[in-house]
Amino acid sequence: MKLFLHSLSVFILVTSCAGSDDKCMPPGTDEFQERAVSLKAPCYSIETCEIHPNEFGYKILKDGKMIINQINIPAVQGNKGFPSQESAMKTGELMLNKIKKGVFPPTISKEELDSLGVI
């Protein structure tokens, strides 16, 4: 029985890879460069924006595409924006750090906002 299972697993392995065009390309070839580019780390950025006079928000972009649009202060009741561009940017940076650590969607507490000086 063990011999049969071993033979079966080898057969499956061989047949599943037989038609694959996925080859290991040596460094320096064009195809290798294309694959290397596709494996690069994502590029994140933060943009602040004025929502209303003296109220700001932020956007977090991943490779140029918006993934978070925060126009209100999170964890605070109401629909009020951040009091300054700096406070919006500080909060956006904290959220981006959480995203880079694998937390998605990121959350923020009143205590964290207080420690940043936002509230």
C-alpha contacts under 8 A as a table, 3 or more apart, distances in Angstrom:
res1	aa1	res2	aa2	distance
1	M	4	F	5.05
1	M	5	L	6.30
2	K	5	L	5.17
2	K	6	H	6.04
3	L	6	H	5.08
3	L	7	S	6.05
4	F	7	S	5.13
4	F	8	L	6.05
5	L	8	L	4.99
5	L	9	S	6.11
6	H	9	S	5.23
6	H	10	V	6.24
7	S	10	V	5.17
7	S	11	F	6.11
8	L	11	F	5.04
8	L	12	I	6.19
9	S	12	I	5.12
9	S	13	L	6.11
10	V	13	L	5.08
10	V	14	V	6.14
11	F	14	V	5.23
11	F	15	T	6.11
12	I	15	T	5.28
12	I	16	S	5.88
13	L	16	S	5.35
13	L	17	C	6.40
14	V	17	C	5.48
14	V	18	A	6.01
15	T	18	A	5.04
15	T	19	G	7.60
16	S	19	G	7.11
16	S	20	S	7.74
17	C	20	S	5.35
20	S	23	K	7.77
25	M	29	T	7.03
25	M	31	E	6.94
25	M	32	F	5.44
26	P	29	T	6.31
26	P	32	F	6.56
27	P	32	F	5.84
27	P	33	Q	7.46
28	G	32	F	6.66
28	G	33	Q	6.98
29	T	32	F	5.22
29	T	33	Q	6.45
30	D	33	Q	5.11
30	D	34	E	6.32
31	E	34	E	5.11
31	E	35	R	6.34
32	F	35	R	5.25
32	F	36	A	6.12
33	Q	36	A	5.01
33	Q	37	V	6.21
34	E	37	V	5.27
34	E	38	S	6.54
35	R	38	S	5.18
35	R	39	L	6.62
36	A	39	L	5.31
36	A	40	K	6.82
37	V	40	K	5.52
42	P	62	K	6.43
42	P	63	D	6.01
43	C	62	K	5.66
43	C	63	D	4.93
43	C	64	G	7.78
44	Y	60	I	7.02
44	Y	61	L	5.50
44	Y	62	K	4.55
44	Y	63	D	6.12
44	Y	64	G	7.63
44	Y	96	L	7.86
45	S	60	I	5.83
45	S	61	L	5.20
45	S	62	K	6.68
45	S	64	G	7.75
46	I	58	Y	6.75
46	I	59	K	5.64
46	I	60	I	4.67
46	I	61	L	6.26
46	I	89	M	7.34
46	I	92	G	6.59
46	I	93	E	7.41
47	E	58	Y	5.47
47	E	59	K	5.18
47	E	60	I	6.61
47	E	61	L	7.97
47	E	89	M	7.64
48	T	56	F	6.83
48	T	57	G	5.65
48	T	58	Y	4.21
48	T	59	K	6.36
48	T	85	Q	6.31
48	T	88	A	6.62
48	T	89	M	6.43
49	C	56	F	5.58
49	C	57	G	5.40
49	C	58	Y	5.95
49	C	59	K	7.97
49	C	85	Q	7.50
50	E	53	P	6.88
50	E	54	N	7.20
50	E	55	E	5.88
50	E	56	F	4.37
50	E	57	G	6.36
50	E	85	Q	7.79
51	I	55	E	5.58
51	I	56	F	5.23
51	I	57	G	6.40
51	I	71	I	6.84
51	I	81	G	7.10
52	H	55	E	5.03
52	H	56	F	7.01
52	H	81	G	7.92
54	N	83	P	6.06
54	N	84	S	6.65
55	E	80	K	7.28
55	E	81	G	4.70
55	E	82	F	5.27
55	E	83	P	5.23
55	E	84	S	6.52
56	F	71	I	6.78
56	F	72	N	8.00
56	F	81	G	5.22
56	F	82	F	4.80
56	F	83	P	6.40
56	F	84	S	6.01
56	F	85	Q	5.85
56	F	88	A	6.35
57	G	69	N	7.70
57	G	70	Q	5.55
57	G	71	I	4.23
57	G	72	N	6.45
57	G	73	I	7.89
57	G	81	G	6.02
57	G	82	F	6.09
57	G	85	Q	7.54
57	G	88	A	5.65
58	Y	69	N	6.18
58	Y	70	Q	5.34
58	Y	71	I	6.44
58	Y	88	A	5.90
58	Y	89	M	6.77
58	Y	92	G	6.35
59	K	66	M	6.64
59	K	67	I	7.57
59	K	68	I	5.45
59	K	69	N	4.51
59	K	70	Q	6.08
59	K	92	G	7.47
60	I	66	M	5.87
60	I	67	I	5.86
60	I	68	I	5.07
60	I	69	N	6.69
60	I	92	G	7.06
60	I	96	L	7.28
61	L	64	G	5.35
61	L	65	K	5.05
61	L	66	M	4.24
61	L	67	I	5.56
61	L	68	I	7.05
62	K	65	K	5.24
62	K	66	M	6.35
62	K	67	I	6.52
66	M	69	N	7.05
70	Q	73	I	7.46
70	Q	74	P	7.84
71	I	80	K	8.00
71	I	81	G	5.75
71	I	82	F	7.84
72	N	79	N	5.50
72	N	80	K	5.28
72	N	81	G	4.32
72	N	82	F	6.69
73	I	76	V	6.01
73	I	79	N	7.37
73	I	80	K	6.23
73	I	81	G	5.46
73	I	82	F	5.78
74	P	108	I	6.87
74	P	109	S	7.87
75	A	108	I	6.63
75	A	109	S	5.79
75	A	110	K	5.82
76	V	110	K	7.04
82	F	85	Q	7.27
82	F	87	S	6.29
82	F	88	A	5.63
82	F	118	V	7.41
83	P	87	S	6.85
83	P	88	A	7.85
83	P	118	V	7.74
84	S	87	S	5.35
84	S	88	A	6.43
85	Q	88	A	5.11
85	Q	89	M	6.06
86	E	89	M	5.04
86	E	90	K	6.10
87	S	90	K	5.10
87	S	91	T	6.21
87	S	116	L	7.64
87	S	117	G	7.36
87	S	118	V	5.47
88	A	91	T	5.27
88	A	92	G	6.09
89	M	92	G	4.93
89	M	93	E	6.05
90	K	93	E	5.14
90	K	94	L	6.35
90	K	116	L	6.93
91	T	94	L	5.14
91	T	95	M	6.24
91	T	113	L	7.32
91	T	116	L	7.42
91	T	118	V	7.90
92	G	95	M	5.07
92	G	96	L	6.05
93	E	96	L	4.99
93	E	97	N	6.16
94	L	97	N	5.16
94	L	98	K	6.44
95	M	98	K	5.10
95	M	99	I	6.32
95	M	106	P	6.04
95	M	107	T	7.37
95	M	108	I	7.56
96	L	99	I	4.95
96	L	100	K	6.19
97	N	100	K	5.13
97	N	101	K	6.35
98	K	101	K	5.06
98	K	102	G	6.54
98	K	103	V	5.33
98	K	104	F	7.63
98	K	106	P	6.06
99	I	102	G	5.13
99	I	103	V	4.91
99	I	104	F	5.75
99	I	105	P	7.41
99	I	106	P	6.31
100	K	103	V	7.29
103	V	106	P	5.33
108	I	112	E	6.36
108	I	113	L	7.25
109	S	112	E	5.20
109	S	113	L	6.40
110	K	113	L	5.03
110	K	114	D	6.02
110	K	119	I	7.77
111	E	114	D	4.96
111	E	115	S	6.17
112	E	115	S	5.06
112	E	116	L	6.30
113	L	116	L	5.11
113	L	117	G	6.31
113	L	118	V	5.25
113	L	119	I	5.94
114	D	117	G	5.02
114	D	118	V	5.81
114	D	119	I	5.11
115	S	118	V	7.68
116	L	119	I	7.94
